[in-house]
């Protein structure tokens, strides 16, 4: 970043769902990009219906768009956090995830009772700039 610029910059991609609350899609710092959780939705905020694989792909496509806007990419992810409303979806989510993220960054996956907009998967990450 140029000298004198803020040490953190909000990121907003037109190719991912707009934030549904008082937060940014990501915050870019000198050392990392902290991406907010992405829901299975298109850039207009329409929820993706279908299989867990299709929903996982939608989350990762949105994360990719946010990272691209921040001059990064899925290949630069160092940590992923996945939220599922039911661990029965773990296998199908994993199968799709492996198609998108090959370098095996650190990751956790937790089951939660509920997610925004009634979705059953949300994915967030931290990546290098």
C-alpha positions as a printed Julia matrix, in Angstrom:
129×3 Matrix{Float64}:
   0.0     0.0    0.0
   1.1     3.53  -0.63
   2.62    5.37   2.28
   0.08    7.47   4.13
  -2.77    5.14   3.23
  -4.86    3.5    5.92
  -3.44    0.28   7.38
  -6.83   -1.35   6.62
  -9.01   -0.99   3.59
 -12.58   -2.26   3.19
 -13.14   -4.5    0.16
 -16.34   -4.5   -1.87
 -16.77   -6.69  -4.96
 -19.73   -6.26  -7.28
 -19.34   -9.98  -8.07
 -20.35  -11.19  -4.61
 -23.47  -10.76  -2.48
 -23.63   -7.29  -0.91
 -23.21   -7.26   2.88
 -26.51   -7.8    4.74
 -25.38   -5.84   7.79
 -22.88   -3.29   9.1
 -19.73   -5.03   7.83
 -17.43   -5.24   4.81
 -17.02   -8.24   2.51
 -13.37   -8.15   3.6
 -10.75   -5.97   5.22
  -7.36   -5.77   3.54
  -4.33   -5.08   5.72
  -0.62   -5.02   4.97
  -0.29   -8.66   6.01
  -3.63  -10.35   5.38
  -7.1   -10.15   3.88
  -9.84  -11.05   6.35
 -12.93  -12.18   4.42
 -16.37  -12.13   5.97
 -18.43  -15.27   5.71
 -19.96  -15.76   2.28
 -23.38  -17.32   1.9
 -24.51  -19.44  -1.07
 -25.86  -16.51  -3.08
 -25.25  -14.76  -6.38
 -23.95  -11.2   -6.76
 -27.5    -9.82  -6.5
 -28.04  -11.6   -3.17
 -30.34  -14.32  -4.56
 -29.83  -17.53  -2.58
 -28.57  -20.55  -4.52
 -30.84  -23.58  -4.33
 -29.73  -27.13  -4.99
 -27.24  -29.57  -3.57
 -24.7   -28.87  -0.84
 -22.06  -29.07  -3.58
 -23.77  -26.29  -5.54
 -24.15  -24.18  -2.4
 -20.49  -24.72  -1.44
 -19.45  -23.72  -4.97
 -21.5   -20.51  -4.67
 -19.78  -19.62  -1.37
 -16.34  -20.25  -2.85
 -17.14  -18.34  -6.05
 -18.11  -15.35  -3.88
 -14.95  -15.68  -1.77
 -12.92  -15.81  -4.98
 -14.58  -12.6   -6.21
 -13.89  -10.8   -2.92
 -10.26  -11.98  -2.89
  -9.79  -10.93  -6.53
 -11.13   -7.46  -5.67
  -8.49   -7.35  -2.89
  -5.72   -8.36  -5.35
  -5.48  -11.86  -3.89
  -6.92  -15.28  -4.78
  -8.12  -18.6   -3.42
  -4.53  -19.88  -3.86
  -3.36  -17.41  -1.21
  -5.76  -18.55   1.52
  -4.03  -19.51   4.77
  -7.1   -20.27   6.95
 -10.69  -21.28   6.21
 -13.64  -21.44   8.59
 -16.72  -23.36   7.43
 -20.09  -23.29   9.16
 -22.66  -26.02   8.46
 -26.1   -26.36  10.02
 -25.79  -30.17   9.77
 -22.62  -32.3    9.73
 -24.39  -34.77   7.43
 -23.38  -32.29   4.68
 -19.66  -32.49   5.54
 -18.74  -35.08   2.88
 -20.55  -33.35   0.02
 -19.17  -29.93   1.07
 -15.65  -31.38   1.23
 -15.91  -32.95  -2.22
 -16.75  -29.56  -3.77
 -14.26  -27.64  -1.59
 -11.4   -29.86  -2.86
 -12.18  -28.81  -6.45
 -11.63  -25.15  -5.57
  -8.87  -25.14  -2.93
  -6.02  -27.54  -3.65
  -3.2   -26.35  -1.36
  -4.79  -27.5    1.92
  -4.74  -24.34   4.06
  -5.48  -24.55   7.77
  -9.2   -25.1    8.27
 -11.95  -25.68  10.77
 -15.51  -26.74  10.17
 -18.19  -26.43  12.81
 -21.86  -27.25  13.04
 -24.03  -24.31  14.05
 -27.68  -24.15  14.91
 -28.6   -21.46  12.42
 -27.07  -19.2    9.75
 -28.21  -15.89   8.25
 -31.05  -16.01   5.72
 -31.76  -19.65   6.67
 -28.85  -21.05   4.61
 -27.05  -24.25   5.59
 -23.44  -23.3    4.75
 -21.24  -20.22   5.18
 -17.5   -19.97   4.44
 -14.99  -17.33   5.53
 -11.22  -17.11   5.16
  -7.99  -15.28   5.78
  -5.63  -14.89   2.82
  -2.31  -13.28   2.02
  -2.43  -10.08  -0.04
